[in-house]
Amino acid sequence: MFLRIVADSFGRRPRHKLLTGAALALGMGVVTAALSVSLDVGDRLAKEFRSLGANLIVTPQADSLPLEIGGVDYRPVNAGAYLLEADLPKLKTIFWHNNIMGFSPILEVPIEAWSPASQTWITPVVAGHTSLIGTWAQHRVEIPDGATYLTGVVKTNPWWGVQGQWFGEDSLQCVVGVNLSRRIGAKIGDDLNVSSGDHAKWVTLKVVGLLSSGGSEDETVLAPLSIAQQLAGKPEQYRKLYVSALTKPEDDFARRDPKTMSAAEFEKWSCSPYVSSIAYSIKQVLPGADVRVIRRVAEGEGQILTRLRMLLWLVTGAALLAAVLAVGASSAASVIERRTEIGLMKALGAGSGTVGFLLAAEQLLLAFVGGGVGYSLGIVLARLLGQKIFGAAPEPSLIVFLVVIALAAGVTVLGSALPLRRASQYEPAPILRGE
């Protein structure tokens, strides 16, 4: 009988029901879009941020004191200790191995370089004093579990532009910085002779590309890591490692020293993809390595993610507040119009609790309908926003649906609380006398 009364009442006064349902649908639509984008935006932006380059740098722990100004290392390129290339596959065995998007070892060697264009009848060999950066371009790493992983500067430095192509691994090829190529006249297809500072070791490389990075690399030669190791006399070793990892924004907890944490706090910290916790994991598998966070990259990512999420939460809060006010106004108008009906129900023996429960059930039924419609509208809006902003639309989520329905019910109860309380306090006698 109760359900019949609720269903019958729900079908009457369609104008108020339509207004309340429209307010709920619009509010829940905005909430659905904001929540869907917010849940999806972190991963998508984190992947987009990898175009900013590596956010971790690994150097030998026994190295000399770093001398960096503005992110540029001013130490002699051949100073300090070295790390073993054979340990690099271990990076894909740490707890956060899926978050490691790429890594590239670096070994920089001072060289003299000359090309056929730099030779004249007066000076048979005109050498350009520069550095050769040995690294990986697109290198296949054999992971201990038997799989292979493709990595290199293409992933850690995606903004580097190459006219031509990258050098092949384990080949006598190189890529020359655009500034150096103009200075020594090296062009794509030329042979480039390079030698270490004492001329004891030299090699001829084929120029297959010209690098434009906007940085100091434009004055250097890039070649396979094995070439640099040969010139430096450091087989199977490297000097520096850049790592690009997907992370979440750091908070105060993430910046705490792990040594001061309890066992429970350390477990929570190490199981969160903070850039500091990933750095800690890398340090455990690379013996003698010092892993540092490139703060200007990591902090910039965190600030953008935090502010964007804050904006989405503010939009969600504003939509919920607007829905509460709209539902409250509509509910108050409905209670005033049904004053006689409420008085009659009380005169026939219905208690204040029964009347309030009946009106609340009507509002909750309206909340479920409005929330469902709002979720459908929100998914459409979220897909439009995702496609326009991130180039990929977020997928519908059951969790978001349940949250939106719960929020719709909460908004309806909160907005209707005062009108329903007033309706439960009505006295039947004055109402039936027309007072």
WORA-V903975 format. One line per field, one symbol per residue. psi: psi as a letter, one per 30 degrees, with the letter a starting at -180 (. if undefined). burial: 1 if it has 16 or more other ideal C-beta (glycine too) atoms within 10 Angstrom, else 0. A space follows every 10 residues. Layout:
psi=???
burial=???
This chain:
psi=eeeeeeeeee flifeeeeee eeeeeeefee eeeeeeeeff eeeeeeeeff ffakgkkklk egllkkikjg gkjglkfgla allkfffeff fgfleheffj fllklkjkkk lkklleffkl fejejjkkka kkjkakdikk kjkfgfllkk lafeefiffk kkjclllkkh lhllkkkeee eeeggklkfl kjkklleggf kllkkkjflk kjfgafffgl kklkeeeeee efhikgllek kkkjkkllkk aeefflkffg lleeeeeeef gkhleeeeee eefffjkgkj klkjefeeee eeeeeeeeee eeeeeeeeee eeeeeeeeee eeeeeeegee eeeeeefffk leeeeeeeee eeeeeeeeee eeeeeeeeee eeeeeeeeef gkkklkkeee eeeeeeeeee eeeeffeeee eeeffkkeee effg.
burial=0000010011 0000011011 1011111111 1111111111 1001110011 0111111111 0010000000 0010001101 0110101111 1101011011 1111111110 1111100100 0000011101 1111111010 1000000010 1111111001 0100011000 0011111111 1011110001 0111110000 0010101111 1110001111 1111111111 1101001111 1111111111 0001000000 0000010011 0111111111 1110110011 1011001100 1100100010 0100110011 0011011101 1111100100 0110110001 0000111111 1111111011 1111111110 1110110001 0011001001 1011101110 1110111011 0111010100 10000
